[in-house]
Structure formats: structure tokens, C-alpha cells
Amino acid sequence: MNMENMEQDEQNTKEIPEFYRDLKEDLNQNGLWYFTFRQNPKARRKPIQTPDNKPHKVDFKWSDLFGNKTNQIEIEVGSGKGHFLTEYAKKHPEISILGSEWDKTWAMTCLERLIKKNVTENTKMLCGDVFYFLRDAVPANSVDAFHMYFPDPWPKERHHKNRLLRPDFLVEVARTLKSGKRLFYWGTDHKEYNEVALDAFDHFDGCTVIERNTVLPTEGIMTGFETKYRKEGRPIYRSLIVFEK
């Protein structure tokens, strides 16, 4: 490559906004998808919006992940080691379920469990920021339910900004859920974060907490964290929320 072409490539790279993300499957591991920055896949910044105040929209449809198996789509936000995801997927081969984790190590750990349990036909793993994936890629009215169990509570006040369950996240949940009464399953052991989350649900238009803090584990499936916390005697807060539109 001559110097002129190298300079042109460098200029083209500079013109690609660093906050643009692309959705790509791992070349060496089927079922693992990355939603990462285009210019620097290792970047960890979390920009709120593009300079023109509009999201960078990704050309995405659920068939890209699940082929023709897209009648019922559910998303687990923060799958951890994948215990709930694998057991739920075994019970429901008719549902296509996307698990998600920001950290690649956790995403791979979860995928390995999915592979071991032979449920990769109806599950995929997303490695990336699920808020931006919802905002910039997921079509409106295309998701049947959300599950969010025992997320990192970011207990220190200076870290609260990292919490996902906030009003702008609920905007994307409401937008992407199909029309009708659609469910959001919520669970945590952290009392203060639970109160913040329920307050967000209570004040979001079209959202109703139909059972507060006393819901049993979804279909009897406890996450790995929940099993541990219950043995330790920690209080568990599980709620069921419905979005109507």
C-alpha cells in the first residue's frame, strides 16, 4: 500500500464516529454476538447520544440471530453465569431468548453453559451494552418479555449513574415490547436499589407493578446468585411488572 492510500485510510478511520456500534457474531464462536464500538472494539465509553442528537441506528432484525424462529422473543438483561437462561430455555424451546452481559468473560461463561446444556438452538448471547442495543438496534414492538435478575446494584452513590434500571432504559423497554400486556420480571437482593427500581416503574406511564416484592422465582428457577443469597438468609425482592400499550 502506497503512502497516499495509507493516508486516505487513516483519514477515513478518523471520520468514523467512535461512538458508532456494530452488531457482529464472533468468528470463532457461534451464538456469541458483540455490540461494540466500530472504531475501537475495546472502548468502554458510554455516550448518551450522537452529535446530531440522534442515535446511530443499526440495520437489525431478529431473524439475523434466530433465523425463522422469531414468533416469541424474550430478553434477559444480565445473564451472569447463565443458570436461569439455560433452565428457562430448556423448558421453553418455542421461545427465542437473548441473554446479555457487558463483560466478555461473563458472556463466554454463560454461552459455555448454554452449549453444555444443548440449548443454543433457541438462545444467543449478546456481549455489549444492552441499553444501546435496545435503543439503536431492536425494532419497536418486537419483544414479548424482559427478565432482569440480581443486577449489579452499584451501591456507592458515585456509581449510581451506572445502574441500568432508570427512566431512559424503561423508554426503550416500552418501545420494544409488543402491543398489549407485556411482562417485565424483576428481582434483586439489594433493598435500596429495589426501592429505586420500583419507584421508576411506579412513575413510568403505562407501567404497573402487579405484584410487589413477593413474586416467586420465575417458573421455580433461581439464579446462581439467588440460591447463594437465600442460603445466607438475605431478603429477596421479586416483582412482576406489566407494560400496557
C-alpha positions in Angstrom: 0.0 0.0 0.0 1.4 3.4 -1.0 1.7 6.4 1.3 -1.3 8.2 -0.3 -3.6 5.2 0.2 -2.4 4.8 3.8 -3.1 8.5 4.5 -6.6 8.1 2.9 -7.4 5.1 5.0 -6.3 6.9 8.1 -8.5 9.9 7.2 -11.5 7.5 6.6 -10.9 5.9 10.0 -10.9 9.3 11.7 -14.2 10.1 10.0 -15.9 7.1 11.6 -17.5 8.4 14.8 -16.0 6.4 17.7 -19.4 6.0 19.3 -20.9 4.1 16.4 -21.6 0.5 17.2 -22.0 -2.6 15.1 -23.6 -6.0 15.8 -21.3 -8.9 14.8 -21.1 -12.6 15.6 -17.9 -14.0 16.9 -16.0 -15.5 14.0 -14.9 -18.4 16.2 -17.9 -19.0 18.4 -21.4 -19.3 17.0 -24.1 -17.8 19.2 -21.9 -15.0 20.7 -22.7 -11.6 19.3 -20.8 -8.4 20.0 -22.4 -4.9 20.0 -19.2 -2.9 20.1 -17.7 0.4 19.0 -16.9 0.4 15.3 -13.6 2.2 15.6 -12.3 0.7 18.8 -14.0 -2.6 19.8 -12.3 -2.4 23.2 -13.6 1.1 24.1 -15.7 1.2 27.2 -17.2 4.7 27.0 -21.0 5.0 27.2 -22.0 8.1 25.1 -25.6 9.1 25.6 -26.2 10.3 22.0 -24.5 11.3 18.7 -23.6 14.9 18.0 -26.7 15.5 15.9 -28.8 14.3 18.9 -29.9 11.2 17.1 -29.0 7.6 17.8 -26.9 5.6 15.4 -29.4 3.1 14.1 -28.3 -0.4 13.3 -30.0 -2.3 10.5 -31.1 -5.3 12.6 -34.0 -7.8 12.6 -34.4 -10.7 15.0 -34.1 -13.2 12.1 -30.4 -12.2 12.0 -30.0 -14.0 15.3 -32.7 -16.7 15.3 -33.5 -17.4 11.6 -37.2 -18.1 11.1 -37.7 -18.8 14.8 -38.9 -15.3 15.8 -42.5 -15.7 16.9 -41.7 -15.1 20.5 -38.7 -13.2 21.6 -37.6 -12.6 25.2 -34.5 -10.8 26.6 -32.6 -11.5 29.9 -30.8 -8.4 31.0 -27.6 -9.5 32.7 -27.4 -13.3 32.5 -24.5 -13.9 34.9 -23.3 -17.5 34.6 -26.5 -18.4 32.7 -28.3 -20.6 35.2 -31.7 -19.0 34.7 -31.2 -18.7 31.0 -30.3 -22.3 30.4 -33.1 -23.7 32.6 -35.7 -21.4 31.1 -34.6 -22.2 27.6 -34.9 -26.0 28.3 -38.4 -25.5 29.5 -39.4 -23.3 26.5 -37.8 -24.4 23.2 -40.6 -22.5 21.5 -39.2 -19.2 22.8 -36.1 -17.5 21.3 -34.2 -15.9 24.2 -31.3 -13.4 24.1 -29.0 -13.3 27.1 -26.8 -10.4 27.7 -23.6 -9.4 29.5 -21.3 -6.4 29.3 -18.2 -8.3 30.1 -16.8 -10.8 27.6 -15.7 -13.3 30.3 -19.2 -13.5 31.8 -20.7 -13.7 28.3 -18.5 -16.6 27.4 -19.1 -18.3 30.7 -22.9 -18.1 30.1 -22.5 -19.3 26.5 -20.4 -22.3 27.6 -23.3 -23.3 29.9 -25.8 -22.9 27.0 -23.7 -25.2 24.9 -23.2 -27.7 27.6 -27.0 -27.8 28.2 -27.6 -28.1 24.5 -30.0 -25.1 24.3 -28.2 -23.0 21.7 -31.0 -23.6 19.1 -33.2 -21.0 20.9 -30.6 -18.9 22.8 -27.9 -16.4 21.9 -25.6 -14.2 23.9 -25.0 -10.5 23.5 -21.8 -9.1 24.7 -22.2 -5.3 25.0 -24.3 -2.6 26.5 -27.9 -3.7 26.3 -29.3 -0.2 26.7 -27.7 0.9 23.5 -28.6 -2.3 21.8 -32.2 -1.7 22.6 -32.1 1.9 21.6 -30.1 1.6 18.4 -30.9 -1.9 17.0 -34.0 -3.5 18.4 -37.2 -2.8 16.3 -40.2 -1.4 18.1 -43.0 -3.8 19.1 -40.8 -6.9 18.7 -40.1 -8.3 22.2 -42.5 -10.4 24.3 -40.9 -10.1 27.8 -37.9 -8.9 29.7 -36.1 -10.6 32.6 -33.7 -8.8 35.0 -32.5 -10.7 38.0 -29.9 -9.6 40.6 -28.1 -6.9 38.6 -25.0 -5.2 40.0 -26.5 -2.7 42.4 -23.6 -0.3 42.2 -24.1 0.5 45.9 -21.7 3.5 46.1 -23.6 6.7 45.4 -20.9 8.0 42.9 -21.6 4.8 40.9 -25.4 5.0 40.8 -25.1 6.5 37.3 -24.1 3.0 36.1 -27.3 1.5 37.2 -29.3 0.3 34.2 -32.9 0.4 35.6 -33.6 4.1 35.1 -36.3 6.0 33.1 -34.4 6.2 29.8 -34.0 2.4 29.9 -37.7 1.9 30.5 -38.5 4.1 27.5 -36.7 1.5 25.3 -38.3 -1.4 27.1 -41.7 0.1 26.5 -40.9 0.9 22.8 -39.5 -2.6 22.0 -42.2 -4.6 23.8 -45.1 -5.8 21.6 -48.5 -4.2 22.0 -50.7 -5.5 24.7 -49.9 -6.5 28.3 -46.3 -7.5 28.3 -44.2 -8.5 31.3 -41.0 -7.4 33.0 -39.7 -9.8 35.6 -37.5 -8.1 38.2 -35.5 -9.5 41.1 -32.8 -8.2 43.5 -31.4 -8.7 47.0 -30.4 -5.0 47.3 -33.1 -3.1 49.3 -32.1 0.4 48.2 -31.8 -0.4 44.5 -35.1 -2.3 44.7 -36.8 0.8 46.0 -35.3 3.0 43.3 -36.3 0.5 40.6 -39.9 0.2 41.8 -40.1 4.0 42.1 -39.0 4.1 38.4 -41.7 1.6 37.4 -44.4 3.3 39.5 -43.8 6.7 37.8 -43.5 5.4 34.2 -46.6 5.9 32.1 -48.3 2.7 31.1 -46.4 0.6 33.6 -47.9 -1.2 36.6 -46.3 -3.2 39.3 -48.9 -6.0 39.6 -47.1 -7.9 42.4 -44.5 -6.2 44.6 -41.6 -7.9 46.3 -43.3 -11.2 46.9 -43.2 -12.9 43.5 -41.8 -16.5 43.5 -38.8 -17.3 41.2 -39.9 -17.4 37.6 -41.2 -20.9 36.9 -39.3 -22.0 40.0 -35.9 -21.2 38.5 -33.5 -19.4 40.8 -30.3 -17.7 39.5 -27.0 -18.7 40.9 -26.9 -15.5 43.0 -30.3 -16.1 44.4 -29.5 -19.6 45.5 -26.5 -18.3 47.3 -28.3 -15.3 48.9 -31.2 -17.4 50.1 -28.8 -19.8 51.8 -27.2 -16.8 53.5 -30.6 -15.6 54.7 -30.7 -12.4 52.7 -34.1 -10.9 51.9 -35.1 -11.3 48.3 -37.2 -8.8 46.4 -39.0 -10.1 43.3 -41.7 -8.2 41.5 -43.8 -8.6 38.3 -44.4 -5.5 36.1 -46.8 -5.2 33.2 -46.4 -2.7 30.4 -49.6 -1.8 28.6 -49.8 0.0 25.3 
